[in-house]
Amino acid sequence: MSATRPQIPVSSHRRLAERARCAQLIRESLGLLASKWSVDILLALGDGTRRYHELLADLDPISEKVLTQTLRQMERDGLVGRRVHAEVPPRVEYALTPLGASMAGPLKALGAWSVSHGKKVEEARERFDVRRAKRAA
């Protein structure tokens, strides 16, 4: 005889599906910022259009390879726009797109949260590490 699973109301299914959808969208949004340098680039371009070598200098010690890869990914994601001027040598400028600029609010909110709660996170990590070390000893 097999056990029957309790029936979940349809409204609960919808709520669970919506929560899963929201979680997926949030993970994807956080993925836009997962690169080590993406937040730095967003903040630098938040000050205005920048040339490649200006970004390179401002983001030291980023390598040219990593800057190029990160800018390309951010351009692919629609956060950064690239403009090449027909000059010799070519002048390339980067700027936030409206989509990239719309990240300013969430980044400021996350920054404010970090400032307000960063010490609490550090303290929690220290307490955890002490407890874990005691258990291991």
C-alpha positions as CSV (number, residue, x, y, z in Angstrom):
1,M,0.0,0.0,0.0
2,S,1.5,3.4,-1.0
3,A,1.3,6.5,1.1
4,T,-0.7,9.3,-0.4
5,R,0.8,12.8,-0.4
6,P,-1.3,15.5,1.2
7,Q,-3.0,17.8,-1.3
8,I,-1.6,21.3,-1.5
9,P,-4.2,24.0,-2.2
10,V,-4.0,25.6,-5.7
11,S,-3.3,29.0,-4.1
12,S,-0.3,27.5,-2.3
13,H,1.0,26.1,-5.6
14,R,0.7,29.6,-7.2
15,R,2.5,31.2,-4.2
16,L,5.3,28.6,-4.4
17,A,5.6,29.0,-8.2
18,E,5.8,32.8,-7.8
19,R,8.4,32.6,-5.0
20,A,10.5,30.2,-7.2
21,R,10.1,32.6,-10.1
22,C,11.1,35.6,-8.0
23,A,14.1,33.7,-6.6
24,Q,15.3,32.8,-10.1
25,L,15.0,36.5,-11.3
26,I,16.9,37.7,-8.2
27,R,19.7,35.1,-8.8
28,E,19.9,36.2,-12.4
29,S,20.1,39.9,-11.4
30,L,22.8,39.1,-8.8
31,G,24.6,37.2,-11.5
32,L,25.0,40.5,-13.4
33,L,27.1,41.7,-10.5
34,A,28.9,38.5,-9.8
35,S,32.1,39.4,-11.6
36,K,34.7,40.7,-9.3
37,W,34.9,44.0,-11.2
38,S,31.4,44.7,-12.4
39,V,30.3,46.8,-9.4
40,D,33.5,48.8,-9.6
41,I,32.8,49.4,-13.3
42,L,29.2,50.4,-12.7
43,L,30.3,52.9,-10.0
44,A,33.1,54.3,-12.2
45,L,30.7,54.8,-15.1
46,G,28.1,56.2,-12.8
47,D,30.4,59.3,-12.8
48,G,30.0,59.6,-16.6
49,T,31.4,58.4,-19.9
50,R,34.9,57.0,-19.7
51,R,37.6,56.0,-22.1
52,Y,39.0,52.5,-21.8
53,H,42.4,53.6,-20.4
54,E,40.7,55.9,-17.9
55,L,38.8,52.9,-16.6
56,L,42.0,50.8,-16.6
57,A,43.8,53.5,-14.5
58,D,40.9,54.0,-12.1
59,L,40.4,50.3,-11.5
60,D,44.1,49.4,-10.9
61,P,45.1,46.6,-10.4
62,I,42.6,45.2,-13.0
63,S,44.3,43.7,-16.0
64,E,43.5,44.8,-19.6
65,K,42.2,41.3,-20.3
66,V,39.8,41.2,-17.3
67,L,38.6,44.8,-18.0
68,T,37.9,43.9,-21.6
69,Q,36.1,40.6,-20.7
70,T,34.0,42.4,-18.0
71,L,33.1,45.3,-20.3
72,R,32.1,42.9,-23.1
73,Q,29.9,40.9,-20.7
74,M,28.3,44.0,-19.3
75,E,27.7,45.2,-22.9
76,R,26.1,41.9,-23.7
77,D,23.9,42.2,-20.6
78,G,22.8,45.7,-21.7
79,L,24.4,47.5,-18.8
80,V,27.2,49.3,-20.7
81,G,27.3,50.9,-24.0
82,R,30.4,51.1,-26.2
83,R,31.0,53.9,-28.7
84,V,33.9,53.9,-31.2
85,H,34.8,57.2,-32.7
86,A,36.2,57.2,-36.2
87,E,39.5,58.7,-35.4
88,V,43.1,57.6,-35.7
89,P,43.8,56.0,-33.4
90,P,40.2,55.0,-32.6
91,R,38.7,56.5,-29.5
92,V,36.5,54.1,-27.6
93,E,34.2,55.3,-24.8
94,Y,32.0,53.4,-22.4
95,A,28.9,54.6,-20.7
96,L,26.1,53.2,-18.7
97,T,23.0,52.4,-20.7
98,P,19.6,53.4,-19.1
99,L,19.4,49.8,-17.9
100,G,22.9,50.1,-16.3
101,A,22.0,53.4,-14.8
102,S,18.9,51.8,-13.2
103,M,21.2,49.7,-11.1
104,A,22.3,52.8,-9.1
105,G,19.3,52.6,-6.7
106,P,19.7,48.9,-5.9
107,L,23.5,49.4,-5.5
108,K,23.1,52.3,-3.2
109,A,20.6,50.3,-1.1
110,L,23.0,47.4,-1.0
111,G,25.8,49.7,0.0
112,A,23.7,51.3,2.7
113,W,22.8,47.9,4.0
114,S,26.5,46.9,4.0
115,V,27.5,50.0,5.9
116,S,24.8,49.5,8.5
117,H,25.2,45.7,8.9
118,G,28.7,44.9,7.8
119,K,30.1,44.9,11.4
120,K,27.3,42.5,12.5
121,V,28.2,40.1,9.7
122,E,31.8,40.2,10.7
123,E,30.9,39.6,14.3
124,A,28.6,36.7,13.4
125,R,31.4,35.1,11.3
126,E,33.9,35.5,14.2
127,R,31.5,33.8,16.7
128,F,30.8,31.0,14.2
129,D,34.6,30.5,13.6
130,V,35.3,30.4,17.4
131,R,32.5,27.8,17.9
132,R,33.7,25.7,15.1
133,A,37.3,25.9,16.3
134,K,36.2,24.8,19.8
135,R,34.3,21.8,18.3
136,A,37.3,20.8,16.2
137,A,39.7,20.9,19.2
